[in-house]
Amino acid sequence: MPESSPNYGIQQSGGTMNVGNQAVGQNARAVSHGLSFTAAPGNAELMTQLVELLERHRAEVPEEAAEAAEELQDELDSPEPDRGVIARILERLTNMVKPVAPLVETVGELTKAIESFGGA
């Protein structure tokens, strides 16, 4: 990029952004120490609901959806959950459950709960 190019930084319109560390611009660095994750109080109930709905609608969603839910539970239960892993699993789940409205709603609620509590 030429030196005369303007730098507009980061622009966001709507939505939610939770940033643990971030660097922008030439030679920028971001270092994070001790970034932690705390599970939201409602996550357990939402995960139980998700598993029940996946079982009920297993003929309508790929088998991988149940596997992804299991991966998500394992990551949420780990001592140091990886926010990136959680976000990727939730994105995969969202795409897999699109044919079933109650599943879409539950995955959406779970995503919001985790994001609002600093988990993804």
C-alpha positions in Angstrom: 0.0 0.0 0.0 1.5 3.4 -1.0 2.3 5.8 1.8 -0.3 8.2 0.6 -3.1 5.7 1.1 -5.4 6.7 3.9 -5.8 4.4 6.9 -9.4 4.0 7.9 -8.7 1.7 10.8 -11.3 -0.8 11.9 -14.9 -0.1 11.0 -17.8 -2.1 12.3 -21.5 -1.5 11.8 -23.8 -3.3 14.2 -23.2 -6.7 15.7 -20.9 -7.6 18.6 -17.2 -7.6 18.8 -15.3 -9.1 21.7 -11.6 -8.6 21.3 -9.0 -10.1 23.6 -6.1 -8.4 21.9 -5.8 -6.5 18.6 -3.2 -4.7 16.6 -3.8 -2.5 13.6 -1.4 -0.8 11.3 2.2 -1.0 10.2 4.4 -2.8 12.7 1.5 -3.1 15.1 1.8 -5.8 17.8 -0.8 -7.3 20.2 0.3 -9.4 23.1 -2.1 -10.9 25.6 -1.2 -12.6 28.8 -3.7 -14.3 31.0 -6.7 -14.1 28.7 -9.4 -16.2 30.3 -12.8 -17.6 29.6 -15.7 -17.9 31.9 -18.7 -20.0 31.0 -22.0 -18.2 31.0 -24.4 -19.6 33.6 -27.0 -20.6 31.0 -24.6 -22.5 28.7 -25.2 -25.9 30.4 -29.0 -25.6 29.9 -28.6 -24.5 26.3 -26.1 -27.3 25.6 -28.6 -29.8 27.1 -31.4 -28.4 24.9 -29.1 -28.5 21.8 -28.2 -32.2 22.4 -31.9 -33.1 22.9 -33.0 -31.2 19.7 -30.2 -32.8 17.7 -31.4 -36.2 18.8 -35.0 -35.4 18.0 -34.2 -34.0 14.6 -31.3 -36.3 13.7 -32.9 -37.3 10.4 -33.0 -33.7 9.3 -29.4 -32.6 10.0 -26.0 -34.1 9.1 -24.6 -36.7 11.6 -21.6 -34.3 12.0 -23.9 -31.8 13.9 -24.0 -34.1 16.9 -20.2 -34.6 16.7 -19.8 -30.8 16.5 -22.0 -30.4 19.6 -19.9 -32.9 21.4 -16.7 -31.0 20.4 -18.3 -27.8 21.6 -19.1 -29.3 25.0 -15.6 -30.7 25.3 -14.1 -27.3 24.5 -16.4 -25.5 26.9 -15.5 -28.0 29.7 -11.8 -27.7 29.1 -9.7 -25.8 31.7 -8.7 -23.2 29.1 -11.2 -23.2 26.3 -10.0 -21.7 23.0 -12.2 -18.9 21.8 -11.3 -19.4 18.2 -12.2 -23.1 18.3 -15.5 -22.3 20.0 -16.4 -19.7 17.4 -15.5 -22.1 14.5 -17.6 -24.9 16.0 -20.6 -22.6 16.5 -20.3 -21.4 12.9 -20.2 -25.0 11.6 -23.2 -25.9 13.8 -25.2 -22.9 12.6 -24.7 -24.0 9.0 -25.6 -27.6 9.7 -28.8 -27.0 11.5 -30.3 -24.4 9.1 -33.1 -26.8 8.0 -34.5 -27.0 11.6 -35.8 -23.7 13.1 -35.7 -24.8 16.8 -32.1 -25.8 16.3 -31.2 -22.5 14.6 -32.8 -20.7 17.5 -30.9 -22.7 20.1 -27.5 -22.4 18.4 -28.2 -18.7 18.1 -29.0 -18.3 21.8 -26.0 -20.4 22.7 -23.7 -18.2 20.5 -25.1 -15.0 22.0 -24.7 -16.4 25.6 -21.1 -17.4 25.0 -20.2 -14.1 23.2 -21.9 -11.9 25.8 -20.2 -13.7 28.6 -16.8 -13.4 26.9 -16.5 -16.9 25.7 -16.2 -16.7 21.9 
